[in-house]
Structures are given as C-alpha cells and as structure tokens.
Amino acid sequence: MNNDFIHYPVGPVALKMTVAIGIGMLIGMERKWSHKEAGIRTFSIVALLGMLSTLAGHDFIIVAMVGVFLLAIGMNARSLMANESVEITTSAALIANYILGVLVGMGHIFTPVAGAIVITMLLAWKTELNKFAGGLLPSEIRSAILLGLIGFVIFPVLPNRYVDPWHLFNPSDAWISVIAIAGIGFVNYVFLRVFSTRGLYLGAIFGGLVNSTATVAEVSSRVQSAGTPSKITTLSSLINISMFVRNMLLAAIFVPLSLTATLIPLLAMSCVAALWIWRDYSLEKADVTTPQATIKLASPISLTKVLWFGVLFIIIQAAGILLTRYFGSLGILGTGFFGGLISSASTTVAAATMAAHGQISPAVAGSAAIISSMASALIDLPIVWKTIHDKKIVRTFTYKLLSIILVGITMIVLDRVFQLSEIFVSYLQ
C-alpha cells in the first residue's frame, strides 16, 4: 500500500475524482440510452475505482482490475440466465472505462478524456458502423490493408539515404511517390463511392494539392473505367489550378521574393484553366440530351500502377540530380523540368530552399518553380494519351492543355523582355 496517499493535497485529488466520474458518466449515459443494465452509476463507480486504486498503490490496481473482470463475468452470466444476449460490447467498455480511470489517477487528463469520447462515439454509432462494415467489398478491404502495408510497414524500414555509390537512388524518397499515388487513388475511390460523379472533382482538387501527376494518372484511369472519359479535361484543369496555387504558396513561404517571378505566369495559366472549366460546365449544363453515365468502380488501388509510377520517379530523380551536378544553375532549371514531371512541389521547395541559403537567386528559384509547374502540367499529355481511348476527347484535351502552357510561356517571355521580376525584386530589396 502507498502510505503517502493520505498526505496528497485535496485540490489535485478532487480534480482527478471529478474527471474520473465525468468519464464514467459520459460512457455510462450512452449505455443507459441503449437500455443496458450497466449504466451511469456503474460506469462512474468503475472509473472512480480505477482512479482511487492508483492513489492507493500499484497492487490495488491489479486487485481492482480482477474485480472489474469478475463484475463483467457476473453481468454476462446474469444475461445468459435471463435468456438474453451476451454483453460483450458493454463488458469491453467497462474494462476500458476502468483503465481510463487508472490513467486519471496517474495524472493524465487528455488521454482518458479523449479515450472516453472515442469510446462513446463508437458505442453511439453502432448502426452506422455496422452498415458501413456490412457494405464493404472484399477489394476495398484488401486495398485498405495494402495501403497500410505500403505506408506503415514498408516505408519505415526503408533506408532514408542514398544506397548507390553515385548518390542517385534514395529508397525512402522513391517510396513516398508510391504512397502518394496509392493514397490519392484510395481517397478518390472513397469520394466516388460517397459522392458519385461529384467525388471526381473533390478528388481532383485535393489530389492536385498533394501530387498533380499522380492524381492525373489516377483520375484518367478512373474516368475511363467509369465510362465518363469526357470529364478528363475539366478534372485536369482543376488538378493544375490546385498545383499552380500550391506552388505559388510554397515559393512565397520559403522565399517571398521569388513570388515576383512566379505570380504572373502561374496566375495567367490558372485563369485560362478556369475559363476552360467554365466552358465545359456551360456546355455540359446546356446538353440535356446526354444521359448521366453510371459510375463503374474498379479496385481502389492498383499495385501494378503504383509500382510503375515509383520506377518512373526513380528514373526522373536520377536525371535531375545528374543535371544539377554537371550543369550548375542551368541544372537547377533542368531539374525543375524533370522534377516537375513527378513532383513539382518537391522541386519548388528544393529550389526555394537553395535560394534561402543564397545558393541561387530568388529569380532563378521562381523560374524553377514555373518550369516545374509547366512540366507537371505537360506530363498530363502522355498519361491521358495512354489511358483515354476516345480520340476526339484526347484531341480536345490536348489543345486545351497546350493553350494553358502557351499562355504561361507568353507571360514568361513578356516578363523577361520587360524585366518586371528584376524591377520588383530591386524595389522590394
């Protein structure tokens, strides 16, 4: 027995008792609403028991735990004798409630309170969770397990260093691209499952903020398999707008002066992409004769596709490193192009970081961000050409995307001719 508990100050003990009783009442209230035998009083007393046993000593924690187990056994035995179902969920909640009380006695506040809220949510959402679990397909369960394997099992054990003598291949960096496209594919599938066609647009916007190339690869195959390939032009424009805005923000956060070089071209390309979205939406709204296509959902994650994307990432990353190594500042721009084919965000941050350390100028960092953004948009072409089978849709998509890139190039040329970026930089400095 811990003889020091008689000397504990009253204030902290009163606080622990209040928190423990509150936790028990929260969970017990839900059990009472569900018409269970163990309700508010039982759960409050068990949580308080856990808190008091901690103050009394570690031996009392074990003894009290045995008592809670016996209480659960007795409760289930009484239910069986009354020809009722076994109270497995209530018993588990009662034991967890005791552990939360023990944590309160040890001085924790956040963990037991958060645990009580989560337990109450799981108990209260019984119908919704059963409906969700019952509606899952085997392919969805396998894909969720595969995503967990890729992100939480394989990735932590990969070395985060170059493993070749030329310092070209970092397994951890390469595997991040695999996680990105697998995660984006799974999220897009969830959006489609919940929101049907509208989920494509949500997936495009959020995916473009993460990895635009991976999102285009995922979305193009998704609309082709779903029977709605005509949506690829609007989805690509949404993805590119998200990517342009993201890269502008990244450049501004790391090197504010680089924004003067990136703002005009990226903003102009975003406006053109938005105009194409508005035009496609107007035509689709006016064409009332076209029936709404039925979404045909394929497997959430294609292992072959994500691994192919990882191999492509390794090749482009190695090319970018070699260009930077042998061509200096010009290599940065070359890296911006090749890096943008896979991840313009990583390339933008890398260039901005170099500018922040004085290795390159803010104008060069801004140019690298622009080139990377254009390359990230340009890579949409071979991806869509390979995936979409309707030649008319592919031709329409091609000239729309090229018009966006052409406007960006025009803005860059005008900027270079009139030296607007240099004037802004010198003024701000």
C-alpha positions as a printed Julia matrix, in Angstrom:
429×3 Matrix{Float64}:
   0.0     0.0     0.0
   1.13    3.53   -0.78
   1.06    5.25    2.64
   1.74    8.63    1.06
  -1.79    8.9    -0.34
  -3.08   10.24    2.99
  -0.84   13.28    2.54
  -1.98   14.11   -1.01
  -3.26   17.71   -1.4
  -7.03   17.97   -1.63
  -7.17   20.06   -4.83
  -5.46   17.64   -7.28
  -7.32   14.66   -5.8
 -10.68   16.44   -6.16
  -9.84   17.27   -9.79
  -8.98   13.63  -10.53
 -12.19   12.43   -8.91
 -14.22   14.89  -10.98
 -12.57   13.86  -14.25
 -12.94   10.14  -13.46
 -16.62   10.48  -12.57
 -17.23   12.62  -15.66
 -15.63    9.97  -17.9
 -17.74    7.23  -16.33
 -20.93    9.28  -16.64
 -20.25   10.03  -20.32
 -19.85    6.38  -21.31
 -22.49    5.16  -18.87
 -25.03    7.64  -20.22
 -24.74    6.15  -23.69
 -25.13    2.62  -22.26
 -28.24    3.78  -20.38
 -29.7     5.22  -23.59
 -29.06    1.84  -25.23
 -31.08    0.18  -22.43
 -28.15   -1.77  -20.97
 -28.04   -2.99  -17.38
 -24.73   -1.26  -16.62
 -25.39    2.45  -16.85
 -24.35    5.81  -15.44
 -23.76    4.73  -11.83
 -21.87    1.53  -12.68
 -19.51    3.18  -15.14
 -18.93    6.19  -12.84
 -18.08    3.94   -9.9
 -15.73    1.77  -12.01
 -13.86    4.83  -13.33
 -13.63    6.21   -9.79
 -12.35    2.82   -8.63
  -9.57    2.97  -11.17
  -8.55    6.45  -10.03
  -8.61    5.55   -6.3
  -6.69    2.3    -6.8
  -3.89    4.29   -8.43
  -3.64    6.53   -5.38
  -3.67    3.55   -3.03
  -0.84    1.7    -4.81
   0.04   -0.47   -7.78
  -1.08   -3.66   -6.02
  -4.58   -2.24   -5.69
  -4.66   -1.55   -9.47
  -4.28   -5.28  -10.18
  -6.75   -6.31   -7.48
  -9.34   -3.81   -8.68
  -8.81   -4.95  -12.28
  -9.63   -8.52  -11.23
 -12.75   -7.19   -9.54
 -13.85   -5.44  -12.74
 -13.33   -8.67  -14.71
 -15.45  -10.57  -12.17
 -18.14   -7.88  -12.45
 -18.18   -8.28  -16.24
 -18.36  -12.07  -15.93
 -21.25  -11.82  -13.46
 -23.09   -9.37  -15.7
 -22.83  -11.72  -18.69
 -23.81  -14.77  -16.6
 -26.96  -12.97  -15.46
 -27.81  -12.09  -19.07
 -27.43  -15.73  -20.13
 -29.64  -16.92  -17.26
 -32.3   -14.44  -18.38
 -32.07  -15.81  -21.96
 -30.58  -12.56  -23.2
 -27.55  -11.93  -25.42
 -24.03  -11.72  -24.0
 -22.98   -8.13  -23.18
 -19.6    -8.29  -24.91
 -19.51   -4.64  -26.0
 -20.64   -3.35  -22.61
 -18.09   -5.56  -20.84
 -15.27   -4.27  -23.06
 -16.42   -0.68  -22.48
 -16.5    -1.29  -18.71
 -12.91   -2.61  -18.68
 -11.71    0.26  -20.88
 -13.54    2.67  -18.59
 -11.59    1.29  -15.61
  -8.27    1.78  -17.44
  -9.24    5.38  -18.22
  -9.85    5.9   -14.51
  -6.37    4.49  -13.76
  -4.85    6.96  -16.22
  -6.66    9.81  -14.48
  -5.19    8.65  -11.18
  -1.72    8.73  -12.75
  -2.2    12.39  -13.63
  -3.25   12.13  -17.28
  -6.1    14.3   -18.5
  -6.07   14.44  -22.3
  -5.67   10.69  -22.95
  -8.53    9.47  -20.72
 -10.9    12.25  -21.78
 -10.18   11.69  -25.46
 -10.46    7.94  -24.94
 -13.86    8.34  -23.29
 -15.12   10.49  -26.15
 -13.91    7.98  -28.76
 -15.45    5.03  -26.88
 -18.77    6.88  -26.59
 -18.72    7.67  -30.32
 -18.07    4.02  -31.2
 -20.91    2.91  -28.95
 -23.36    5.54  -30.2
 -22.62    4.9   -33.9
 -23.44    1.2   -33.73
 -25.96    1.27  -36.58
 -23.83    3.42  -38.86
 -20.67    1.39  -38.27
 -22.47   -1.92  -38.84
 -23.96   -0.57  -42.06
 -20.56    0.68  -43.22
 -18.77   -2.58  -42.41
 -21.53   -4.66  -44.0
 -21.29   -2.67  -47.22
 -17.55   -3.08  -47.69
 -16.41   -5.11  -50.68
 -13.51   -7.62  -50.5
 -11.5    -5.46  -52.94
 -11.93   -2.44  -50.65
 -10.74   -4.33  -47.61
  -7.72   -5.71  -49.49
  -6.87   -2.23  -50.79
  -7.06   -0.72  -47.3
  -4.73   -3.43  -45.99
  -2.37   -2.86  -48.95
  -2.32    0.91  -48.29
  -1.47    0.27  -44.63
   1.27   -2.15  -45.67
   2.76    0.38  -48.1
   2.62    3.34  -45.74
   3.1     1.96  -42.23
   5.06   -1.29  -42.65
   7.34   -0.99  -45.67
   8.11    2.75  -45.59
   9.51    2.94  -42.0
  12.04    0.15  -42.66
  13.41    1.64  -45.9
  16.77    3.45  -45.55
  16.49    7.22  -45.85
  19.85    7.63  -47.6
  21.47    7.08  -50.96
  22.32    3.41  -51.34
  24.35    3.63  -54.57
  27.9     4.99  -54.98
  26.67    7.77  -57.3
  24.13    9.09  -54.78
  21.22    8.8   -57.21
  18.78    6.43  -55.5
  17.14    7.06  -52.12
  14.63    4.24  -51.39
  12.67    6.35  -48.9
  12.18    9.2   -51.37
  11.12    6.81  -54.11
   8.64    5.01  -51.87
   7.0     8.31  -50.92
   5.82    8.58  -54.54
   4.3     5.09  -54.25
   2.49    6.11  -51.06
   1.27    9.31  -52.74
  -0.35    7.67  -55.75
  -1.77    4.78  -53.66
  -3.24    7.22  -51.12
  -4.66    9.5   -53.79
  -6.2     6.52  -55.57
  -7.84    5.31  -52.37
  -9.16    8.79  -51.47
 -10.55    9.26  -54.99
 -12.28    5.9   -54.72
 -13.87    6.93  -51.41
 -15.03   10.23  -52.93
 -16.58    8.35  -55.87
 -18.22    5.82  -53.57
 -19.76    8.52  -51.37
 -20.42   11.4   -53.78
 -20.62    9.57  -57.15
 -19.53   11.86  -60.02
 -19.01   14.86  -57.72
 -16.34   12.86  -55.92
 -14.15   13.11  -59.01
 -13.97   16.89  -58.66
 -13.22   16.77  -54.94
 -10.51   14.18  -55.56
  -9.01   16.33  -58.32
  -8.82   19.44  -56.13
  -7.31   17.74  -53.07
  -5.11   15.44  -55.15
  -3.67   18.4   -57.06
  -2.56   19.88  -53.75
  -0.65   16.67  -52.94
   0.76   15.37  -56.24
  -0.74   16.53  -59.52
   0.99   13.93  -61.71
  -0.12   11.04  -59.53
  -3.64   12.49  -59.43
  -3.87   12.77  -63.21
  -2.65    9.18  -63.57
  -5.28    8.02  -61.1
  -8.17   10.16  -62.33
  -7.64    9.38  -66.04
  -7.81    5.64  -65.44
 -10.74    6.16  -63.07
 -12.9     8.09  -65.59
 -12.04    5.64  -68.37
 -13.12    2.65  -66.29
 -16.17    4.57  -65.03
 -17.36    5.3   -68.57
 -17.01    9.1   -68.27
 -13.79    9.93  -70.21
 -15.14   13.32  -71.32
 -14.64   14.65  -67.78
 -10.86   14.38  -68.03
 -10.44   17.92  -69.43
 -12.29   19.54  -66.53
 -10.59   17.32  -63.97
  -7.13   18.04  -65.41
  -7.81   21.78  -65.27
  -8.89   21.51  -61.62
  -5.78   19.5   -60.78
  -3.49   22.01  -62.5
  -5.11   25.01  -60.82
  -4.59   23.37  -57.41
  -0.99   22.62  -58.34
  -0.31   26.19  -59.58
  -1.75   27.75  -56.42
   0.18   25.32  -54.21
   3.5    26.09  -55.92
   2.91   29.84  -55.67
   2.28   29.5   -51.94
   5.34   27.29  -51.44
   7.57   29.76  -53.27
   6.15   32.67  -51.25
   6.56   30.86  -47.92
  10.21   29.87  -48.42
  11.43   32.86  -50.47
   8.92   35.73  -50.69
  10.98   37.49  -53.37
  10.57   34.51  -55.73
   6.86   35.22  -55.87
   7.55   38.15  -58.17
   8.82   35.72  -60.82
   6.09   33.11  -60.35
   2.95   35.17  -59.78
   2.22   36.44  -63.32
   2.77   33.18  -65.31
   1.12   30.86  -62.78
  -1.82   33.2   -62.25
  -2.32   33.55  -66.01
  -2.3    29.77  -66.51
  -4.76   29.33  -63.64
  -7.14   31.84  -65.22
  -7.04   30.07  -68.6
  -7.65   26.7   -66.92
 -10.59   28.23  -65.02
 -12.03   29.54  -68.3
 -11.89   26.04  -69.81
 -13.64   24.65  -66.72
 -16.38   27.27  -67.05
 -16.8    26.49  -70.77
 -17.0    22.74  -70.18
 -19.51   23.25  -67.38
 -21.68   25.52  -69.56
 -21.71   23.02  -72.43
 -22.45   20.12  -70.12
 -25.31   22.04  -68.49
 -26.77   23.01  -71.87
 -26.59   19.47  -73.25
 -29.66   17.99  -71.56
 -29.93   15.16  -74.1
 -26.83   13.36  -72.87
 -27.76   10.76  -70.24
 -25.83   10.66  -66.99
 -23.25    7.91  -67.13
 -23.21    5.24  -64.46
 -20.07    5.15  -62.38
 -18.35    1.78  -62.52
 -15.94    1.49  -59.63
 -12.79   -0.58  -60.05
 -10.39   -1.66  -57.31
  -9.32    1.26  -55.07
  -5.58    0.56  -55.52
  -3.77   -0.96  -58.48
  -0.43   -2.3   -57.25
   0.98   -2.52  -60.79
   0.21    1.13  -61.46
   1.7     2.48  -58.24
   4.89    0.44  -58.66
   5.27    1.63  -62.26
   4.93    5.19  -61.02
   7.64    4.55  -58.43
  10.06    3.29  -61.09
   9.37    6.36  -63.22
  10.04    8.59  -60.21
  13.45    6.94  -59.67
  14.47    7.49  -63.3
  13.47   11.16  -63.35
  15.0    11.85  -59.94
  18.34   10.4   -61.03
  18.27   12.51  -64.24
  17.57   15.67  -62.24
  20.45   15.01  -59.83
  22.89   14.45  -62.68
  21.8    17.63  -64.48
  22.25   19.71  -61.33
  25.6    18.09  -60.6
  27.14   18.78  -64.0
  25.43   22.0   -65.16
  25.14   24.08  -62.01
  22.46   26.81  -62.11
  21.26   25.69  -65.52
  20.95   22.27  -64.0
  18.52   23.7   -61.46
  16.22   24.7   -64.3
  16.67   21.3   -65.91
  15.88   19.68  -62.59
  12.82   21.9   -62.4
  11.59   20.41  -65.65
  12.37   16.77  -64.9
  11.34   17.08  -61.26
   8.06   18.68  -62.27
   7.19   15.56  -64.25
   6.87   13.73  -60.94
   6.51   16.26  -58.11
   6.56   19.98  -58.79
   6.05   20.64  -55.08
   9.3    18.91  -54.14
  11.16   20.72  -56.9
   9.72   24.1   -55.92
  10.65   23.6   -52.28
  14.16   22.42  -53.23
  14.79   25.48  -55.39
  13.32   27.85  -52.8
  15.47   26.28  -50.09
  18.59   26.83  -52.19
  17.57   30.46  -52.71
  17.02   30.87  -48.98
  20.6    29.7   -48.37
  22.0    32.04  -51.03
  22.99   29.25  -53.44
  20.78   30.65  -56.22
  18.91   33.91  -56.69
  15.18   34.32  -55.91
  14.54   34.91  -59.62
  16.16   31.56  -60.52
  14.13   29.83  -57.81
  10.97   31.4   -59.21
  11.9    30.31  -62.73
  12.47   26.77  -61.47
   9.02   26.8   -59.87
   7.42   27.96  -63.13
   9.25   25.38  -65.25
   8.39   22.68  -62.74
   4.71   23.69  -62.81
   4.63   23.65  -66.61
   6.34   20.27  -66.73
   3.86   18.94  -64.19
   1.01   20.09  -66.44
   2.74   18.85  -69.61
   3.13   15.31  -68.29
  -0.68   15.08  -68.38
  -0.45   14.6   -72.15
   1.25   11.16  -72.34
  -0.72    9.95  -69.31
  -4.06   10.83  -70.91
  -2.96    9.66  -74.38
  -2.16    6.26  -72.91
  -5.29    5.95  -70.76
  -8.21    7.58  -72.63
  -9.33    5.62  -75.7
 -11.63    8.22  -77.28
  -9.51   10.06  -79.88
 -11.85   13.05  -80.09
 -11.68   13.61  -76.34
  -7.89   13.23  -76.42
  -7.56   15.86  -79.18
  -9.78   18.3   -77.29
  -7.85   17.71  -74.09
  -4.52   18.24  -75.9
  -5.26   21.63  -77.4
  -6.82   22.89  -74.17
  -3.79   21.9   -72.11
  -1.35   23.28  -74.69
  -3.23   26.59  -74.66
  -2.7    26.81  -70.89
   1.03   26.14  -71.23
   1.34   28.52  -74.2
  -0.16   31.35  -72.14
   2.36   30.61  -69.39
   5.27   30.73  -71.85
   3.97   34.01  -73.28
   3.83   35.55  -69.82
   7.39   34.39  -69.13
   8.65   35.96  -72.37
   6.89   39.24  -71.63
   8.33   39.17  -68.13
  11.83   38.6   -69.49
  11.51   41.31  -72.16
  10.31   43.99  -69.78
  12.3    42.62  -66.81
   9.34   43.03  -64.48
  10.63   40.49  -61.97
  14.0    42.21  -61.61
  12.33   45.57  -61.18
  10.05   44.2   -58.46
  12.93   42.45  -56.68
  15.15   45.53  -56.71
  12.26   47.66  -55.47
  11.46   45.29  -52.6
  15.1    44.96  -51.61
